[in-house]
Amino acid sequence: MDFFLKDSELDLNINWDFLVNDINSTLVYNPYCKSDNYYQVFKCIIISLLIGKEVILLDSDFSDNELINLTGFAEFDGFTQLIEKKNALLLADKSDLIQKIKNTCDEWKITLFTSGTTGMPKKVCHNYKSITRFVKLDEINKDNIWGFAYNPTHMAGIQVFFQALLNGNGIVRLFGLMPISIFKDIDENRITHISATPTFYRMMLPSEDKFPSIIRITSGGEKFNEKTISQLSEIFPNARITNVYASTEAGTLFASENDVFSIKPELMHLIQVVNEELLIHNSLMGSSDLITQDWYNTGDVLEIITENPLKFRFVTRKSDIINVGGYKVNPLEVEEAILSVHGIKDVRVYSKSNSVLGNIICCDVVRDNNQISESSIRTLLQLKIQEYKIPRMIRFVNELSTTRTGKIKRD
């Protein structure tokens, strides 16, 4: 199946010939790309690559206030430029497109914005080398079909896009779909690879169906728990499951087949752990006003497993730790305990202000078994975690709010 993008949500099925002909006939460049049409976002990136110019990706739901703060503008149509169709830019086929991109990419750069979960989004710029650092080019990858389960204007989505683009793979949009549609697209299109957040995968669970076409599952952006890994192994029996650490500022850095990460020898001198926080050398980062020193504080708290070689687990974000009467509570630990309860599909743990304790622990729970009650959850949690970590307020909801990047919203 030789499609470039299949998007049932937008009723699109674009093949490689269509893409090549479309670029040849309408070579239009705009440095700003703001669209909820996945094909238009991908096409905008490709054209900027072909002419070696910057592309600035904006979320389609950015407010006017966010746009003005981030760019100085609220409207972007006036920046459109027609590009002279020189022979060097005319494309013969898919292989020619990929080769021309490699010939012109040195001058190219891409500007992305963080998800803005802790305030106004921040700008981060990458060049071709940093954005494609972990793309795997190999004959074995030429027949891959990617289930695209990210927002296309953010780092994780862009890295999947480049992995698919440079190997000439097909892309099927899964982001934003209901589970029944996701499973239908996996089956009909024989998808082989999916990269998504744990929140996306938990939304699909549980399922009694199996999908043998999937050979690779990658998870990133949030803590990946053993229950989710086990359930995914049953649904995708032929899949190798990988857990990755990545950020908008650095892209993908570490990978593991469980929750314990190790550092490649060539990266050891570029990684530090100070007061349990991960620090990354700025040579691994894109350019941003956030990065002002040699070492970038990620805000990620680690649990060191071994010092030499360095192996660790990600514990939580420093900003997510909740103070309850002088005790520090990691919401991810509480979530993992709640998720271990049979019949619970997903959970978000958060805090509310309290005049006595400073904060109390609360949670929103998505259940697939209506017999699960507040009291049964609390009874089971008493066997797993300390009393002060058990939520005082438990609310049952149909779904959890997510960020623009598909992660659980924690504010």
C-alpha positions in Angstrom: 0.0 0.0 0.0 1.8 3.1 -1.2 -0.1 6.0 0.4 1.5 9.0 2.0 -1.3 10.0 4.4 -4.6 8.4 5.1 -6.8 10.5 7.4 -10.4 9.2 7.9 -11.2 12.1 10.2 -10.7 14.6 7.4 -11.7 12.2 4.6 -8.2 12.3 3.0 -6.3 9.5 1.3 -3.2 11.1 -0.3 -0.7 8.9 -2.1 2.9 9.7 -3.0 2.1 10.5 -6.7 -0.5 13.0 -5.6 1.9 14.6 -3.1 4.6 15.0 -5.8 2.2 16.4 -8.4 0.7 18.8 -5.8 4.1 20.2 -4.9 5.1 20.5 -8.5 1.9 22.4 -9.5 1.5 24.6 -6.4 5.0 25.4 -4.9 3.9 28.0 -2.3 5.9 28.8 0.8 4.6 30.4 4.0 7.0 30.4 7.0 4.0 30.1 9.3 1.9 26.9 9.3 -1.3 26.9 11.3 -3.8 24.2 10.2 -5.8 21.3 11.6 -5.3 19.5 8.2 -2.5 17.0 8.7 -1.7 16.9 5.0 -1.3 20.7 4.8 1.1 20.6 7.8 3.2 17.9 6.3 3.2 19.6 2.9 4.3 22.9 4.5 7.2 21.1 6.2 8.3 19.4 2.9 8.2 22.6 0.9 10.3 24.5 3.5 12.8 21.6 3.3 13.0 21.7 -0.5 13.9 25.4 -0.5 16.0 25.3 2.7 13.9 27.9 4.7 12.5 28.0 8.2 9.0 26.7 9.0 7.2 27.7 12.1 4.5 25.3 13.3 1.6 26.7 15.2 -1.2 24.8 16.9 -4.5 25.2 15.1 -6.2 26.0 18.5 -3.8 28.7 19.6 -5.8 31.7 20.8 -5.2 35.2 19.3 -3.5 36.2 22.5 -1.1 33.2 22.3 -0.4 33.9 18.6 0.4 37.6 19.2 2.6 36.8 22.2 4.5 34.1 20.3 4.8 35.6 16.9 3.6 39.2 17.0 0.8 38.4 14.5 -2.7 36.9 14.6 -3.1 36.3 10.8 -0.5 34.7 8.5 -1.9 34.6 5.0 0.1 37.7 4.0 3.4 35.8 4.4 2.7 33.4 1.5 5.2 33.5 -1.3 5.2 31.8 -4.7 8.4 29.9 -5.4 9.9 30.0 -8.8 9.7 26.5 -10.3 13.4 25.9 -11.1 14.3 22.5 -12.6 16.1 21.7 -9.4 12.8 21.8 -7.5 10.6 19.9 -9.9 10.1 16.4 -8.5 10.0 13.1 -10.5 8.8 10.7 -7.9 9.0 9.8 -4.2 12.7 8.8 -4.4 13.5 12.1 -6.1 11.6 14.1 -3.4 13.5 12.3 -0.6 16.9 12.9 -2.3 16.2 16.6 -3.0 15.3 17.1 0.7 18.7 15.7 1.7 20.4 18.0 -0.8 18.8 21.2 0.6 18.3 20.5 4.3 21.5 22.1 5.6 20.0 25.7 5.6 16.6 24.5 6.9 15.2 24.9 10.4 12.0 24.2 12.2 10.4 26.2 15.1 8.1 24.3 17.5 6.3 25.4 20.7 6.1 23.6 24.0 2.6 22.4 25.0 2.0 25.4 27.3 0.8 23.3 30.2 2.5 25.5 32.7 1.8 28.9 31.1 2.5 30.5 27.7 4.1 28.1 25.2 7.8 28.5 24.7 9.6 28.6 21.4 12.3 25.9 20.5 14.2 25.8 17.2 15.8 22.8 15.6 17.9 22.2 12.5 17.7 19.1 10.3 20.5 17.3 12.1 18.9 17.6 15.6 15.4 16.8 14.5 16.4 13.7 12.6 19.1 12.5 15.0 17.3 9.2 15.8 15.7 8.5 12.4 16.5 5.0 11.3 17.2 4.6 7.5 17.3 1.0 6.4 15.9 -1.2 3.7 14.1 -3.1 6.4 12.0 0.0 7.2 10.8 0.7 3.6 7.5 -1.2 4.0 6.5 0.3 7.4 3.1 1.8 7.8 2.9 4.3 10.7 -0.1 4.9 12.9 0.2 8.6 13.5 -1.0 9.2 17.1 0.4 12.6 17.9 -0.4 16.3 17.3 1.6 17.0 14.0 2.9 20.4 15.2 4.8 19.0 18.2 8.1 17.2 18.6 6.9 13.6 19.0 4.7 14.0 15.9 7.4 15.6 13.9 9.9 12.8 14.7 7.4 10.2 13.6 6.7 12.2 10.4 10.4 12.3 9.5 10.9 8.6 10.2 8.1 7.9 7.8 9.0 10.5 5.2 12.7 9.6 4.8 11.9 5.9 4.5 9.0 6.6 2.1 6.4 5.0 4.4 2.7 5.4 4.6 1.1 7.4 7.4 -2.4 6.7 8.9 -3.8 9.3 11.3 -5.0 7.8 14.6 -4.8 10.9 16.8 -8.2 12.2 18.0 -10.1 9.1 16.9 -12.3 6.9 19.0 -11.0 3.3 19.9 -13.4 1.6 17.4 -12.1 3.8 14.6 -8.4 3.3 15.6 -8.8 -0.5 15.6 -10.6 -0.4 12.3 -7.8 1.7 10.7 -5.1 -0.6 12.1 -6.8 -3.6 10.7 -7.8 -2.2 7.3 -4.4 -0.5 6.6 -2.2 -3.2 8.1 -0.4 -0.7 10.3 3.0 -1.9 11.5 4.2 0.9 13.8 2.5 3.1 16.4 4.1 5.8 18.5 1.9 7.5 21.2 1.6 8.6 24.8 0.6 6.1 27.5 -2.7 8.1 27.8 -3.5 7.3 24.1 -2.8 3.6 24.7 -4.9 3.4 27.9 -7.8 5.0 26.0 -7.7 2.0 23.7 -7.8 -0.5 26.6 -9.1 -3.0 27.3 -9.7 -4.9 24.1 -10.4 -8.5 23.3 -9.2 -8.1 19.7 -5.7 -8.8 18.5 -3.8 -7.1 15.7 -0.8 -9.1 14.5 0.3 -6.5 11.8 1.7 -4.3 14.5 5.4 -5.1 15.0 6.5 -2.0 17.0 4.8 0.0 19.8 6.6 3.1 21.1 5.5 5.1 24.1 6.8 8.4 25.4 5.9 11.7 27.1 4.6 10.1 30.3 5.4 7.3 32.8 4.7 3.9 31.2 3.3 1.4 33.8 3.6 -2.4 33.7 -0.2 -2.9 33.6 -0.4 -0.9 30.3 2.6 -2.8 28.8 1.0 -6.1 29.7 -2.4 -5.3 28.2 -0.7 -3.9 25.0 1.3 -7.2 24.7 -2.0 -9.1 24.5 -3.6 -6.8 21.9 -0.4 -6.6 19.8 1.2 -10.1 20.2 3.9 -9.5 17.5 5.0 -6.1 18.7 8.2 -5.1 20.4 7.3 -2.5 23.0 9.7 0.4 23.6 9.6 3.2 26.2 11.3 6.5 25.2 12.3 9.7 26.9 12.0 12.8 24.7 11.3 16.5 25.0 10.5 19.4 22.7 13.9 20.9 23.6 16.0 17.7 22.9 13.9 15.3 20.9 14.4 11.6 21.7 17.3 10.8 24.0 16.8 7.4 25.7 14.9 4.2 25.0 14.1 1.1 27.0 12.0 -2.0 26.9 10.7 -1.4 30.4 10.7 1.6 32.8 14.5 1.4 33.5 16.6 3.6 31.1 20.4 3.3 30.5 22.7 5.8 28.9 24.6 5.0 25.7 28.3 5.4 26.2 28.6 8.2 23.7 26.1 10.3 25.6 27.5 9.7 29.1 29.5 13.0 29.2 26.4 14.9 28.1 24.1 13.7 31.0 24.2 14.7 34.7 22.0 13.9 37.7 22.1 16.6 40.3 19.9 16.4 43.4 17.9 13.6 41.7 17.2 15.9 38.7 18.2 15.1 35.1 20.4 17.7 33.4 21.2 17.6 29.7 24.1 19.4 28.0 23.0 22.1 25.6 24.8 20.5 22.7 21.9 18.0 22.6 19.3 20.7 22.6 17.6 22.9 20.0 18.0 26.7 20.4 15.6 28.4 22.8 15.4 31.3 25.3 14.9 28.5 27.8 18.5 27.3 27.3 20.8 29.9 28.7 23.6 27.8 30.3 25.8 24.8 29.4 23.4 22.4 31.3 19.7 22.4 30.9 17.5 21.5 34.0 14.8 19.3 32.6 12.7 19.3 35.8 12.5 15.5 35.7 13.2 13.6 39.0 15.0 10.3 38.7 15.5 7.2 40.8 19.0 5.9 40.3 19.2 2.1 39.9 22.9 1.8 39.3 25.7 4.4 39.2 28.1 2.6 36.8 26.7 2.0 34.3 24.1 4.7 34.9 20.6 3.2 35.0 17.5 5.0 36.3 13.8 5.3 36.4 11.8 8.5 35.8 9.9 9.3 39.0 7.9 12.5 38.3 8.2 16.2 37.3 9.5 18.4 40.1 6.6 20.8 39.4 4.1 18.0 39.9 5.1 17.0 43.4 2.3 17.8 45.9 2.9 18.9 49.5 0.4 17.4 51.9 0.9 18.5 55.5 4.7 18.5 55.0 4.8 15.2 53.2 5.8 15.1 49.5 3.4 13.1 47.3 4.3 12.0 43.8 1.0 11.9 41.8 2.4 9.3 39.4 3.0 6.9 42.2 -0.6 7.3 43.3 -1.9 6.9 39.8 0.1 3.7 39.3 -1.4 2.3 42.5 -4.9 3.2 41.4 -4.4 1.8 37.9 -3.4 -1.6 39.4 -7.0 -1.9 40.6 -9.0 -4.2 38.3 -11.7 -2.3 36.3 -9.9 1.1 36.3 -9.0 2.3 32.8 -7.2 5.6 33.5 -6.7 8.1 36.3 -5.5 11.7 37.0 -4.2 12.6 40.4 -4.1 16.3 41.4 -4.3 18.6 44.4 -6.7 21.0 45.9 -5.9 23.7 48.4 -6.7 22.9 52.0 -6.5 25.3 55.0 -5.2 22.7 57.3 -2.9 20.5 55.2 -2.0 23.0 52.5 -3.2 20.5 49.9 -5.3 17.4 49.7 -5.0 14.6 47.1 -7.9 14.3 44.6 -8.3 12.1 41.5 -10.5 11.7 38.4 -11.1 8.0 37.5 -12.2 6.4 34.2 -13.6 3.0 34.9 -14.7 0.2 32.7 -16.5 -1.6 35.5 -19.4 0.4 37.2 -19.1 -1.8 40.3 -15.9 -0.1 41.2 -16.7 2.4 44.0 -14.9 5.0 46.0 -14.8 2.8 49.1 -13.4 -0.2 47.2 -10.7 1.9 45.7 -9.7 3.3 49.1 -9.7 -0.2 50.6 -7.3 -1.5 48.0 -5.1 1.5 48.2 -4.6 1.0 51.9 -2.6 -2.1 51.0 -0.4 -0.3 48.5 0.4 3.2 49.6 0.6 5.4 52.8 -2.6 6.9 54.2 -1.6 10.5 53.3 -1.3 9.6 49.6 -4.8 8.1 49.3 -7.1 10.6 47.6 -9.6 12.4 49.8 -11.9 13.1 46.8 -12.5 10.5 44.0 -14.6 11.6 41.0 -15.7 9.2 38.3 -15.5 10.7 34.8 -16.0 9.4 31.2 -12.7 10.7 30.0 -9.7 12.7 31.1 -8.7 16.1 29.8 -5.6 16.0 27.7 -3.0 18.6 26.5 -2.4 19.5 22.9 0.2 16.8 22.8 -2.1 14.0 24.0 -0.9 13.8 27.6 -3.0 14.0 30.7 -3.6 17.6 31.6 -2.3 18.3 35.1 -3.2 21.9 35.8 
